[in-house]
């Protein structure tokens, strides 16, 4: 049904719209035509600023209308032809292929600026030009492909975990990854191995994970399954290792339950080693099945260089900090990369496997001045700071949900000279930075960096400096960060 200006929009209605801008979640904004709905925000996926589109309404909430494009009536100036054969099928792997890369960078910088615009003093701050990625294709070092009884082996539709598009070509990871996917798909079909069914929750195979070290040139392949028997695992592993000599690790990770997304409860080595080695910034890192590591190794090195710059350029004459604190440290990526600029660097992470890996990576790189503690930052900070004293620099790289107000306030009350915040979500970055200003900190630098070309995701490195004239920040004696 086609709408006119006389009735309220309904799901399934179609109409024309001009796209004005892009939001932080990658959708385009436009103005709906219905007079009754002018107060709602219209969000259209897979579009470009300046597009004149015919769209279909898919969902209506209290304040928003979500629509999908049906036809490009007039293309905006930044729209290009997506090169991927699966883009028109709605693949959720990357949603900005329709934008020129120059337009992607501009949009990401504007997303960061828009998210931080309400912070006090931000209007006086110039954002550094966004650091572009190179290359912009075949950059990911990790991909997870889903087995689905209703759709084969591939990637999800955006926001739809029931549906899978069988992938035969993907420009995000290496060409080897596609050879692995093709081989695994043929093997599982020939051997009639059951795959996860979104209706029943049954089926053995859940995901195929492929990691490829961009500098280390080593590849890991892992099959994530339910807890059932997998008698074909060794034969499949043998088939995989014959594809390329870079495949040095093949693993089977089993979940305790059939629930998609649940934790892997046991891991079995099928061939080679349990980890691959990636090299970034002159450091080597062991990357295991469940290790978190930045998915773009080349941009991760540039990001480490930026953070190191912010640690080195301090308002003191000493080239070395007494103590650098790395919160949400993971496997020690920043902590080990910054160790040469500190007498002591301390990493904190809530996941014990991460801190164990961080200690192993410190030993692998012969870093002697790094300590790692396991714990929730909200509770681990007080005893660590009581033992080691006030940090000179704090670096934090929290998950997309952010660090949270309690962690930010505790860090600020520890009174480091500088806080360097690495964020993958500009919305939660803004919320967390807002906690620092009342406690004597000023935002002094914002550096966006693109780690995820062809998507709306953007990393931001924000630097906040302590205002020396703030009396509360100059207190001596025991640290009170409660």
C-alpha positions as CSV (number, residue, x, y, z in Angstrom):
1,X,0.0,0.0,0.0
2,X,1.3,3.5,-0.9
3,X,0.9,6.3,1.5
4,X,-0.2,9.8,1.0
5,X,-0.1,12.8,3.3
6,X,-3.6,12.2,4.8
7,X,-3.1,9.0,6.9
8,X,-0.7,7.7,9.5
9,X,2.1,5.5,8.3
10,X,1.8,1.7,8.8
11,X,4.2,-1.2,8.5
12,X,4.3,-2.1,4.8
13,X,3.6,1.4,3.5
14,X,5.8,2.7,0.8
15,X,6.7,6.3,0.0
16,X,9.5,8.5,-1.3
17,X,12.1,10.2,0.9
18,X,15.2,12.3,0.6
19,X,18.1,11.2,2.8
20,X,19.7,14.0,4.7
21,X,22.3,12.6,7.0
22,X,23.8,9.4,8.6
23,X,23.4,8.4,12.3
24,X,25.8,6.8,14.7
25,X,24.3,3.3,13.9
26,X,24.8,3.7,10.2
27,X,21.3,4.5,9.1
28,X,20.2,7.5,7.0
29,X,17.7,10.1,8.3
30,X,15.0,11.7,6.3
31,X,11.6,13.3,6.7
32,X,8.4,11.2,6.5
33,X,5.6,12.5,4.3
34,X,2.6,11.8,6.6
35,X,1.5,14.8,8.5
36,X,0.6,12.7,11.5
37,X,4.2,11.4,11.8
38,X,6.3,14.5,11.3
39,X,7.5,14.3,14.9
40,X,9.1,10.9,14.4
41,X,12.7,10.2,13.2
42,X,12.8,8.3,10.0
43,X,15.7,5.8,9.8
44,X,16.6,4.1,6.5
45,X,19.3,1.4,6.1
46,X,21.8,1.0,3.3
47,X,21.5,4.5,1.8
48,X,23.6,7.6,1.2
49,X,23.2,11.3,1.9
50,X,21.4,13.0,-1.0
51,X,19.6,9.8,-2.1
52,X,16.1,10.1,-3.3
53,X,14.5,6.8,-2.4
54,X,11.4,4.8,-2.4
55,X,11.3,2.9,0.9
56,X,9.0,0.5,2.7
57,X,8.2,0.9,6.4
58,X,9.4,-2.2,8.4
59,X,8.9,-1.1,12.0
60,X,7.4,1.9,13.8
61,X,8.3,2.7,17.4
62,X,7.2,5.6,19.6
63,X,9.6,8.0,18.2
64,X,11.2,6.3,15.1
65,X,10.2,4.9,11.8
66,X,12.5,2.2,10.4
67,X,12.4,1.6,6.6
68,X,14.2,-0.4,4.0
69,X,15.1,1.0,0.5
70,X,13.2,-0.4,-2.4
71,X,14.4,1.8,-5.3
72,X,17.0,4.5,-5.8
73,X,15.2,7.2,-7.7
74,X,18.1,9.6,-7.7
75,X,21.5,8.7,-6.3
76,X,23.3,11.0,-3.9
77,X,26.7,12.4,-4.9
78,X,28.6,9.9,-2.6
79,X,26.8,6.8,-3.7
80,X,28.8,4.1,-5.5
81,X,28.1,0.7,-6.9
82,X,28.8,-1.9,-4.1
83,X,31.4,-4.4,-5.3
84,X,30.2,-7.4,-3.2
85,X,27.9,-9.8,-4.9
86,X,26.0,-10.4,-1.6
87,X,25.3,-6.8,-0.7
88,X,22.1,-6.7,-2.6
89,X,21.0,-9.8,-0.7
90,X,21.1,-7.8,2.5
91,X,24.2,-9.4,4.0
92,X,25.0,-7.9,7.4
93,X,28.8,-8.2,7.1
94,X,29.2,-4.6,5.9
95,X,26.5,-2.0,5.4
96,X,28.3,1.0,3.9
97,X,29.6,-0.4,0.6
98,X,27.2,2.0,-1.2
99,X,29.3,5.0,0.1
100,X,32.6,6.1,-1.3
101,X,35.4,5.7,1.2
102,X,35.9,9.5,1.4
103,X,32.2,9.8,2.3
104,X,32.6,7.0,4.9
105,X,35.5,8.9,6.6
106,X,33.5,12.2,6.6
107,X,30.5,10.5,8.1
108,X,32.5,8.8,10.8
109,X,34.2,12.1,11.8
110,X,30.8,13.8,12.0
111,X,29.4,10.9,14.1
112,X,32.2,11.4,16.6
113,X,31.7,15.2,16.6
114,X,27.9,14.9,17.0
115,X,28.2,12.5,19.9
116,X,30.6,14.7,21.8
117,X,29.2,18.1,21.0
118,X,27.4,18.6,24.3
119,X,30.5,18.0,26.4
120,X,31.6,21.2,28.3
121,X,34.5,22.8,26.4
122,X,34.1,20.6,23.4
123,X,33.1,23.5,21.2
124,X,36.6,25.0,21.6
125,X,38.3,21.7,20.6
126,X,39.2,20.8,17.1
127,X,38.9,17.1,16.3
128,X,42.0,15.7,14.7
129,X,41.5,14.5,11.1
130,X,40.3,10.9,11.1
131,X,43.1,8.3,10.4
132,X,42.0,6.4,7.3
133,X,42.5,2.6,6.9
134,X,44.8,1.1,4.3
135,X,43.7,-1.3,2.9
136,X,39.9,-0.8,3.0
137,X,39.2,-4.4,1.9
138,X,40.4,-7.7,3.1
139,X,41.5,-6.2,6.4
140,X,39.8,-8.3,9.1
141,X,41.9,-10.8,11.0
142,X,38.8,-12.6,12.3
143,X,35.4,-13.7,10.9
144,X,32.7,-15.9,12.3
145,X,30.4,-17.6,9.9
146,X,27.1,-19.2,11.0
147,X,25.8,-22.6,10.3
148,X,22.0,-22.6,9.9
149,X,19.7,-25.5,9.0
150,X,17.5,-23.0,7.1
151,X,20.2,-21.2,5.2
152,X,23.5,-23.1,5.1
153,X,26.9,-21.5,6.1
154,X,27.3,-17.7,5.9
155,X,26.5,-14.4,7.5
156,X,23.4,-13.0,9.1
157,X,21.0,-10.5,7.8
158,X,21.3,-7.3,9.9
159,X,19.4,-7.8,13.2
160,X,18.1,-11.1,12.2
161,X,19.8,-14.1,13.9
162,X,17.4,-16.6,12.3
163,X,18.4,-15.9,8.7
164,X,21.7,-16.6,7.1
165,X,22.9,-15.7,3.6
166,X,25.2,-18.4,2.2
167,X,28.5,-16.6,1.4
168,X,30.6,-17.5,-1.6
169,X,32.7,-14.3,-1.7
170,X,33.6,-11.9,1.1
171,X,36.0,-8.9,0.8
172,X,36.5,-8.4,4.5
173,X,38.8,-11.2,5.4
174,X,41.5,-13.0,3.3
175,X,40.8,-15.0,0.1
176,X,41.9,-18.1,2.1
177,X,39.0,-17.6,4.4
178,X,36.6,-18.1,1.4
179,X,38.4,-21.3,0.4
180,X,38.0,-22.6,4.0
181,X,34.3,-21.7,4.0
182,X,33.7,-23.4,0.7
183,X,35.6,-26.5,1.8
184,X,33.8,-26.7,5.1
185,X,30.4,-26.2,3.5
186,X,31.0,-29.0,1.0
187,X,32.3,-31.4,3.7
188,X,29.4,-30.8,6.1
189,X,26.8,-31.2,3.3
190,X,28.5,-34.4,1.9
191,X,28.6,-35.9,5.4
192,X,25.2,-34.7,6.3
193,X,26.4,-33.2,9.6
194,X,23.5,-31.5,11.5
195,X,23.6,-27.7,11.8
196,X,21.9,-25.4,14.2
197,X,18.2,-24.9,13.7
198,X,16.8,-21.6,14.9
199,X,13.3,-23.1,15.3
200,X,14.1,-26.2,17.3
201,X,17.4,-25.1,18.9
202,X,18.9,-28.4,17.9
203,X,21.8,-29.3,15.6
204,X,25.5,-29.8,16.1
205,X,27.4,-27.2,14.2
206,X,27.0,-23.5,15.3
207,X,29.8,-21.4,13.9
208,X,33.0,-21.5,11.8
209,X,35.6,-19.1,13.1
210,X,38.6,-18.1,11.0
211,X,41.5,-16.0,12.4
212,X,44.3,-14.9,10.2
213,X,47.4,-13.0,11.4
214,X,48.0,-10.2,9.0
215,X,51.6,-9.8,10.0
216,X,52.3,-13.2,11.5
217,X,50.7,-14.9,8.5
218,X,49.3,-17.8,10.6
219,X,45.7,-19.0,10.4
220,X,43.4,-20.6,12.9
221,X,40.2,-22.5,12.0
222,X,37.7,-23.4,14.8
223,X,34.4,-25.2,14.7
224,X,32.0,-24.1,17.5
225,X,29.4,-26.8,18.2
226,X,26.9,-28.0,20.8
227,X,28.0,-30.6,23.3
228,X,27.1,-33.5,21.1
229,X,29.4,-36.0,19.4
230,X,31.5,-34.7,16.4
231,X,33.0,-37.9,14.9
232,X,33.9,-36.2,11.6
233,X,36.0,-33.5,13.3
234,X,39.5,-35.1,12.7
235,X,38.7,-35.8,9.0
236,X,37.5,-32.3,8.5
237,X,40.6,-30.9,10.2
238,X,42.8,-32.9,7.9
239,X,40.9,-31.6,4.9
240,X,41.4,-28.0,6.2
241,X,45.1,-28.2,6.9
242,X,45.7,-29.3,3.3
243,X,44.4,-26.0,1.9
244,X,47.3,-23.9,2.9
245,X,50.5,-24.2,4.9
246,X,49.6,-21.1,6.9
247,X,46.8,-23.1,8.7
248,X,48.7,-24.0,11.9
249,X,45.8,-24.4,14.3
250,X,42.5,-26.3,14.0
251,X,40.2,-26.5,17.1
252,X,36.8,-27.7,18.2
253,X,35.1,-25.6,20.8
254,X,32.0,-27.2,22.4
255,X,29.2,-25.3,24.2
256,X,27.6,-26.7,27.3
257,X,24.2,-25.8,25.9
258,X,22.6,-25.5,22.5
259,X,21.9,-21.8,23.1
260,X,23.5,-19.7,20.3
261,X,26.1,-17.3,21.8
262,X,26.7,-19.2,25.0
263,X,30.2,-19.6,26.3
264,X,32.5,-22.4,25.0
265,X,32.9,-24.8,27.8
266,X,35.6,-27.1,26.4
267,X,38.2,-26.9,23.6
268,X,39.8,-29.8,21.8
269,X,42.9,-29.4,19.6
270,X,42.3,-31.1,16.2
271,X,45.6,-30.2,14.4
272,X,48.6,-28.0,15.0
273,X,48.7,-25.5,17.9
274,X,46.1,-24.0,20.3
275,X,47.1,-20.4,19.3
276,X,48.5,-18.4,16.5
277,X,51.0,-15.6,16.8
278,X,50.2,-12.1,15.5
279,X,52.7,-9.3,15.4
280,X,51.8,-5.6,16.0
281,X,54.1,-2.7,16.8
282,X,57.1,-4.9,17.2
283,X,55.3,-7.1,19.7
284,X,54.1,-10.7,19.4
285,X,50.8,-11.8,20.7
286,X,49.4,-15.3,21.3
287,X,45.8,-15.4,19.9
288,X,43.6,-18.2,21.0
289,X,40.1,-19.4,20.3
290,X,38.4,-16.9,22.6
291,X,41.0,-14.2,22.8
292,X,39.8,-10.7,22.2
293,X,42.1,-8.9,19.8
294,X,41.5,-5.9,17.5
295,X,40.1,-7.2,14.3
296,X,42.2,-4.9,12.0
297,X,45.9,-5.6,12.9
298,X,47.3,-2.9,10.7
299,X,45.1,-0.2,12.1
300,X,45.6,-1.5,15.6
301,X,49.3,-0.7,15.1
302,X,48.4,2.8,14.1
303,X,46.1,3.1,17.1
304,X,48.9,1.9,19.5
305,X,51.2,4.6,18.0
306,X,48.6,7.2,18.8
307,X,48.0,6.1,22.3
308,X,51.8,5.9,22.9
309,X,52.1,9.5,21.6
310,X,49.5,10.6,24.2
311,X,51.4,8.7,26.9
312,X,54.7,10.3,25.9
313,X,53.5,13.8,25.5
314,X,52.8,14.7,29.1
315,X,53.0,18.0,30.9
316,X,56.1,16.9,32.9
317,X,59.8,17.0,32.0
318,X,60.3,13.3,32.7
319,X,60.2,11.1,29.6
320,X,59.2,8.1,31.7
321,X,56.0,7.7,33.8
322,X,56.3,6.1,37.1
323,X,53.1,4.2,36.7
324,X,50.8,3.6,33.7
325,X,47.5,1.9,34.4
326,X,45.7,-0.1,31.6
327,X,42.1,-0.7,32.5
328,X,40.2,-3.4,30.5
329,X,43.6,-4.6,29.4
330,X,42.6,-7.8,27.6
331,X,45.7,-9.8,26.6
332,X,48.0,-6.8,27.3
333,X,47.9,-5.0,23.9
334,X,48.3,-1.5,25.2
335,X,50.0,-2.4,28.4
336,X,52.9,-4.2,26.7
337,X,53.0,-1.6,23.9
338,X,53.4,1.2,26.6
339,X,55.8,-0.6,28.9
340,X,58.9,1.2,27.5
341,X,57.4,4.5,28.6
342,X,56.8,3.5,32.2
343,X,58.7,2.3,35.2
344,X,55.7,0.0,35.9
345,X,52.6,-0.7,33.8
346,X,49.6,-2.4,35.4
347,X,46.8,-4.1,33.5
348,X,43.4,-5.0,34.9
349,X,40.8,-7.2,33.3
350,X,37.7,-9.0,34.5
351,X,38.4,-12.1,32.4
352,X,41.0,-14.4,34.0
353,X,41.9,-16.0,30.7
354,X,42.8,-12.6,29.4
355,X,45.2,-11.7,32.2
356,X,46.8,-15.1,32.0
357,X,47.4,-14.5,28.3
358,X,48.7,-11.1,29.1
359,X,51.3,-12.5,31.4
360,X,52.3,-15.1,28.8
361,X,52.6,-12.3,26.2
362,X,54.8,-10.3,28.5
363,X,57.1,-13.3,28.8
364,X,57.0,-13.8,25.1
365,X,58.1,-10.3,24.5
366,X,60.5,-10.2,27.5
367,X,58.7,-7.3,29.1
368,X,59.7,-7.3,32.8
369,X,57.9,-4.3,34.1
370,X,54.2,-5.3,33.5
371,X,51.9,-6.6,36.1
372,X,48.4,-8.0,35.4
373,X,45.4,-8.4,37.8
374,X,42.1,-10.1,37.4
375,X,39.0,-8.3,38.6
376,X,36.1,-6.0,37.9
377,X,37.6,-2.5,37.6
378,X,35.0,-1.1,40.0
379,X,36.2,-3.3,42.8
380,X,39.8,-4.0,41.8
381,X,41.0,-0.4,41.5
382,X,41.1,0.5,45.3
383,X,43.4,-2.3,46.5
384,X,45.6,-2.0,43.4
385,X,46.1,1.7,43.8
386,X,46.6,1.4,47.5
387,X,49.4,-1.1,46.8
388,X,51.0,0.7,43.9
389,X,50.2,4.4,44.4
390,X,48.8,7.1,42.2
391,X,49.1,6.5,38.4
392,X,50.6,9.1,36.2
393,X,48.7,7.9,33.1
394,X,45.5,5.8,32.8
395,X,44.6,4.1,29.5
396,X,41.3,2.4,29.1
397,X,39.7,0.5,26.3
398,X,36.3,-0.7,27.5
399,X,33.7,-2.7,25.6
400,X,31.0,-1.0,23.5
401,X,28.9,-0.5,26.6
402,X,31.5,1.8,28.0
403,X,33.4,1.9,31.3
404,X,30.5,3.2,33.4
405,X,30.2,6.2,35.7
406,X,31.6,4.4,38.8
407,X,34.8,3.3,37.1
408,X,35.3,6.8,35.5
409,X,34.8,8.6,38.8
410,X,37.2,6.2,40.6
411,X,39.8,6.8,37.9
412,X,39.4,10.5,38.2
413,X,39.7,10.5,42.0
414,X,43.0,8.7,41.6
415,X,44.2,11.9,40.0
416,X,46.3,10.7,37.1
417,X,47.8,13.5,35.0
418,X,46.2,12.2,31.9
419,X,43.4,9.8,31.0
420,X,43.5,8.2,27.5
421,X,40.2,6.6,26.5
422,X,40.0,4.3,23.5
423,X,36.4,3.9,22.5
424,X,34.6,1.8,19.9
425,X,31.3,3.6,20.6
426,X,31.2,7.4,20.5
427,X,27.8,7.5,22.4
428,X,29.1,5.7,25.5
429,X,32.4,7.6,25.2
430,X,30.5,10.8,25.6
431,X,28.6,9.5,28.6
432,X,31.8,8.4,30.3
433,X,33.8,11.6,29.5
434,X,31.0,13.6,31.1
435,X,31.9,12.1,34.4
436,X,35.4,13.5,34.3
437,X,34.7,17.3,34.0
438,X,33.3,17.8,37.6
439,X,36.4,16.0,39.0
440,X,38.9,18.4,37.4
441,X,39.6,17.1,33.9
442,X,39.4,18.8,30.5
443,X,39.1,17.1,27.2
444,X,42.2,18.1,25.2
445,X,42.4,15.9,22.2
446,X,40.0,13.7,20.1
447,X,41.5,11.4,17.4
448,X,39.0,9.3,15.3
449,X,40.5,6.3,13.5
450,X,38.9,4.0,11.1
451,X,39.4,0.3,11.9
452,X,36.3,-0.9,10.1
453,X,36.0,0.3,6.5
454,X,32.6,-0.4,4.8
455,X,30.8,-0.2,8.1
456,X,29.6,2.6,10.3
457,X,31.8,1.6,13.2
458,X,34.5,4.1,14.3
459,X,37.2,4.1,17.0
460,X,38.0,7.2,18.9
461,X,41.0,8.1,21.1
462,X,40.1,10.8,23.6
463,X,42.6,12.5,25.9
464,X,41.6,14.2,29.1
465,X,44.1,16.2,31.2
466,X,43.9,17.0,34.8
467,X,43.6,20.8,35.6
468,X,46.5,21.5,37.8
469,X,44.7,24.3,39.6
470,X,42.0,22.1,40.9
471,X,42.6,21.8,44.6
472,X,40.8,18.5,45.0
473,X,43.2,16.9,42.5
474,X,46.3,18.1,44.3
475,X,45.6,16.5,47.6
476,X,48.4,14.5,49.1
477,X,48.2,11.5,51.4
478,X,46.2,8.3,51.0
479,X,44.1,7.9,47.8
480,X,40.4,8.0,48.4
481,X,38.6,6.8,45.3
482,X,35.4,5.4,46.9
